């Protein structure tokens, strides 16, 4: 008889864990893109300039690094499920509060809360699913999970067309409170992540294991504690000024201050042997956002200004794009389990380069452009479905959620830089060509960083015994225990 199909290796509990995390991530994607859809309505009601209104989008980036680290540390210490619930509550209540905003300041504060929860959702949901599924299927688990974000963006775009014209923009945010129900269900129904429970969770009998504290290096002594508190304030203040009109004219200097503060945290969290790994992974994720976010952020502008598409046509193209990203996440999971995470990442990005310039060469065919965009985004942005697996494999269970949350969300600042970089490049050429050049060049850089295993090679300069992948058990790739021991696939 032939081998059993892969989906039979996943137990009902593991499928339930995936479904819960996927729903949470879908609603996270829904909540995050709402502000982009209703920005013009908000600007009109509150009489905001374009620059001031745009800062509401960037507001979530100011607190992402902090939310990813703090909620990740909660997940390492108290369990993935607990931190996941806290993340869902934060971003959904922040979104709900946006519907009651009475002006720019109140709306901006609500966006800061969304950034905290959204960042924590990435680190906690990812670690929860990866540590619950069989080891040999973890790329698939990662790809399935991240596809939820693209699904959330598609749902948000569809709801916008009939909710806002009939009920107004505030109802879009009030609908965003629905994830609270998911959080309640998770709290009542789901088990803890298997790997965390096996290594760190409370034991039924005998001595209890020591709970990890990923932030311990930051608070060893009063001088260091006060110094790091000052670093946190400086980093947050600098990012606030960079992403709002307050820092106009001083952005390069403020960006340098924020970068130095965040690198300072990375050096302390990584320690003598791990700091170079933290910094190199932050740089890799930063570059990944730089190649992907110019298209995500500026594609609608390109379609309207250079191709002259009507709003309905733009919606059609974005529909192709959203489903291309979602399908790419699924594809990435299967290819990652087949070829290995790093090879799948590099080869898929390499294939995407063949479609970058053709996408921006299409002028008169809506269907042709949609089809090319579907393939390009499936290969280039869909591969981000296994980015969590790639990052998480560098860290042990005890610090995985905090480390993943920190390095990913610091790197995610590239998503805020990318649209500005694309717009600046477009000052000397057409917007379409600028997006193509930026996407092509930075994709090549990420291929070198990931395909060449640069972060791990740099890490081994300081720690020669660093394992290849913490998510692959020594001696093989089997399913990890799930509450009680289970057979390996």
N, C-alpha and C positions, 0 to 999 in steps of 0.2 A: 504493500500500500504506500501511496505517496505521503509526503509530509503534510501535516495539517495546515490549512491556510493561516496566515499571520494573525488575522483578527480573532481566531480562537485561542490564541496565546494570551489575549487580554481578558482578564476576568470581568464579570459584571461590575464589581466595585471600582475597578480601574476605568471602565467606560464611564461610570457615574462621576468619578473624579474629573475626567476629561470634559464631560458635558457641563458640569458646574463651572469649571474654570473657563471653558469656551464661552458660555453665556456671559460670565462676568467680563471677559475681554471684549466680546461683541458690544456690550453696553458701554464699556470704557471707550471703544472707538466711536460709538454713537455720541457719547457725551463730549468727547474732545473736539469733534468736527462741527458741533452745533454753532459755535461762535463764528466760524468762517461762513456759514450759510446765512446767518442773520446779522452780519456785521453792518450792512448798509442800513437796515431798519433801526439798529441800535444807534448808529451815528446820527441818523435823522432825528430820532426822539430826544437824544441827549445833546444834540448840536455839537458833535465832535468833529474835529478835522480828520482827514484821512490818516495822518501819522498817529494821532492820539488813539483813534479807533483801532489801528493795527497793533498798538501796544497791548491791547487786550488779548490778542492771540499769543503774543510773546510772554504775557504774564505767567502762564503755566510753566514756562521754562525756568523762571527764576527759582522756583522751589523744587523742581524735579530732582536735582541732585540730593537735596536734603531728605525728601520723601523716600527716595529709593534706598538711601542708606539707613534711615531710622526705621522704616517699616520692614526693611530687609533684616536689620538686626533684631527686630521683634520676632520675625519668623525664625531666625536662627536660635533664639533663646526660648521662645514660648510655643513654637510650632507654626508650620506653614499655614494651617487652616485659620488660626487666630489672626495672623497678620493679613491674610487674604480678606477676611471679613472686615477688618479695620480699614483696609484700602478701599473696598467697595463702598463702605459707608462714607468715607471721606469724599471720594469723587462724586458720588451720587448726591450727597447733601450739599456739596459745593455747587453742583449744577442746579439743584432745586433752588438754592439761594439766589442764583443769577436771575431767576424769574421774578424775584421781588426787588431787584436793584432799583434804587431811586436816583442813581447818577453814576458817573464814571468811577469814583472812588470805591463805592460799595461793590460794583461789578468787578473791579480789579482785585479786590480782596477775595471775592468768591473764586476768581480764577486762580489765585495763589493756592487756595484750598484744593481745587481740582488738580493742580500740578502735584501737590503732595500725594494725593490718593492715586492718581494715574501712574506715577512712578512706582509707588509701592505695589500696585496691581501687577505690573510687569514682573518685578522680581519675585513676588510671592506666588502668583499663579504659575509662573514658569517652573519654579523650584518644586511646587506642589505636584504638578503633573509629571515632570521629569523623574522625580523620586518615587512616583507611584507606579509608573509603567515599567514593563520589562526592559532591561538594559539594552537589548539589541534593537528595540523599536523606539528608542528615545528621539531620534531625528523625526520620525513620523509624529510622535507626540508633540514635539515642538512645532512642526509645520501645521498640524491640525489646529493647535491652540492659537497661533498667531494669525491664522486665516480669519479668526473671529473679528479682529480689528477692522479688516477690509469690509467684512459683512456689515459691521456697525455703521461704517461710513456710507455704504450703499443705502441702508435703511434710513439713515438720517436725511439723505438727499431726496429719497422718495417721499418721506413724511413732510418735508419742507413744502413740497408743491401743493399740498392741500391743507396743512395745519395753519401755516402763517397767513395765507390769504383770508381764511375764514375766522381764525381765533387770535391772530397776532403772534409776535415773536416770543412772548413770555411763555406761551403754552409749550413751545418746543423744549424749554428748560424744565418745566414742571413735569413733563413726561419722563425726564431724565431721573426722576426719583425711583423709578421702577426697580433699579438694581438693589434697593434695600430689601425687597422681597427675596431676591436671590441670596442675599447675605443671611437672612433668617433661615432659609432652607438649608444653606451650607452648614450653619451652626447646628441645626437639628439632625441632619441626615448623613453627613460625610465623615469618614474616618480620617485620621491624620495621615500625612504622607509616609509611605512605608519606610523609606530609607532613613528619614529623620527620626521616626519612631524607634527604629531598630538601634540606631547609634546614640541618640540623645534623649529621646522621650523617657518619661518616668517608667521605671521598671515595676512590674507587678509584685515582685519579691526581691529581697536583698537590698544592698546599698543603692541609693539613687545616683545616677551619673551627674557630674557637674554640668550645669547649664553654661553654654558658651556666652561670651560677652565680646562681640567683635570690636566694640569701641573701647575696650580696656586700654589699648596703647595711647588713646587720646587723653586719658584722665589719670595717668600715673604721677601724682603729685600736684600740688596747688599751682606752681608756676606754669606747668604744661596745660592744666585745665583752663586757667585764665587766658593763656596764650591761644589755645584752640577756640575758646569762646570768642575772642577778638577776631580770629581768622574767619569764623563762621559769619560774624556780623559784617566783616569787610567783604567777603565773597558775595553775600546776599545783597549788600548795599551796592556793590559794583555792578552786579548783574541787573539790579533794579534800574540803575542809571543807564546801563547799556541798552536795555529793552524798552525804555520810556523816553519821552522828550527831555527829561531832566538832564541827561548826560550829553545832549547835543553838542558836538564840537570836541568832546573828550573821549569818544568811543574807543579809539585805539589804546589809550592809556588805561582806561577803566577795564577793558578786556584783558590787558596784561595783568592788572591787579587780580582780577577774578581767576585767571589761569594759574597764577603763582599760588594763590590761596588753595585752590583745588588740588594742585600738584603737591602742596604741602600736606594736605590730608592724605593723599594717596601714598606718599612716602612713609607716613606714620602707620597707616593701616596695613600696608604691605610688609613693613618691617625690613630688616637688613637684607633678607633673602628674597623678599617678594615685591619690593617697591617698583622695580623695573618692569615687572609683569603688569602691575596696576597701570602704570603710566603708558606702556605700549598698547594695552588693550583700550584704554581711554582714547588714544590717538587713532586706533583702528576703527572704533565705533564712530568717532568724529568724522573720519573720512568716508565711512559708509553713509552717514547722514548727508554729507556734502554731495555725494554722487546721486543720491535718491531724492532728496527734498527739493532741488530746483524744479524738477518736473512736477512733483506733488503740489508745490506751492504756486508755480507760475504757469502751469499748463492752461488753466482757464483763461488767464490773461492773454496768453499766446493765441488761443483759439478765437478770442473775441477781437483782439487788436490786429493781428497779422493775417488771420484767415477770414475774419469778418463773419464768424458764426453767430447765429441767433442764440439766445439763452436756451431754447429747447434743444438745439443741436449740441450745445456745450454739455447739457445734461446727458444726452445720448452717448457722447464720447467718454464722459467721465464714468458712465455705467460700464462701458467696455473696460476702461482702465481699472475700476474697482474689482470687477470679476476676474480680470487678468491677474491682479495681485493675489486674489484669493486662490485661484487655481494654481498659481505659482507656489504658494505656500504648501499646498498639498503635494505638488510635484517634488518640491525641495525635500520634504520629509522622506519620500520613497527613495529618491536618489541619494540622500544622505545616508540612509541605512544600507544602501547597496554599495556605494563607493567609499563611504566614510565622510564625516562632516566637512573636513577641510577640503578634500578633493572635490566634493560636490559643490561647495561654495565657489571655488576657483573656476571649475569647468563651466558651471552654469553662467557665471558672470562673463566668462570669456565668450560663450555663445551669444550673450546679449549684445555684445559690441557690434555684431553684424546688423542689428536692427536700429541702432541709435540714429545714424544719419538718414536712413530711409524714412523714419517716422517724420522727421522735420523737412523732408523733401516733398511729401504728399501735399498737394494744394487743393485739388478739386473733388476728391472722393471721400465722403464721410465714412462709408463702409470700409474703404481701403485704409484710411487713417485709424479707424477703430480696430480693425484686425491687426494692423502692425503694432498699435499701442498695447493691445491685449497680449501679444507675444513678448514685446519688449518688457512690459511690467511683470509678466509671469516669470521671465528669466532674471531680470535685474532686481526688482523689488520683492518678488515672491520668494527669492532665496533668503530674504531676511527672516523667513519662517524658521530657519535653523540657526539663526544668529544666537538665540538664547542658549541652545545646546552647545554651540561653539564656545561662548563665554563661560557658561556654567561649568563646563568640563575642566576649566583651569583651577577650580577652587574646591576644597574639601567641604563635606557636609556642614561642619560646625560654623563656617563663615560664608557659605555659598550665597545665601540670599542677600546678605548685606554687601558682599563684594560685587555680586552681579548687579544689584541695584545701584551701587555707587558708580562703577566704571561705565555701565550702560547709560545712565542718566546724565553723567558729566559729558560723555561722548555725544549724547543727544543734543547738546547745545549746537552741534553742527547743523541741526535742523533749523535753528534760528538764524544762523549765519548764511546758510545756503541761498535763500531768496535774495538777500542783499547782494551776495556775490554774483548771482545770476543777473540781477538788475544792473549792477555796475559794469559787468562784462558786456551787457547789451548796449551800453552807451557808445561803444565803438563798432558794433555790428548789429545785425537783426537779432531779435529776441530768440527766434528759433535756432539760429546758428550758435548763439551764446549757450543755450541750454544743451545743444548737442555737444559742443566742445567741452563744457564743464562735465557733463555726464560721462563722456568717453574717457577723458583724461583721469578723472578721479576713480572711475571704475577700474581702470588699469592699475592705479595705485593700490586699491583694495585687493585686487587679484594678487599682487606681489606680496602684500602684508599677510593675507590669509593663506594663499597657496604656498608661500615660502615659509610659513610657520614662524614668522618673525617674532611675535610676542613670546612664544615658548622658547625659541632659541636665545632671545635676550634674557629670559628668566633663568635659563640654565647657566648663564655666565656667573650668576650669583648662587644658584642652587642646583648643583649637578644631579641631585636625586629627585628632582621634580618629576612626578609621573606624567605619562602621555595624556591621560584623560581620567579625571577623578570619577566620572560617571560610568566608566566601564570597570566592573569589579576585577580584581586581580585574578588571573587564571581563567578568564573567559567572560562571556557576555550572557548572563542569565537573568531571569526575573528576580527581583529582590523580594524579601518577605513583605507581605501585606497584612500586617496585624499578626498573622500566624504564618509559619513557613509554608511556602508553596513550591511546586516543582519548577524547575528551570525549563524554558522553552527549548 
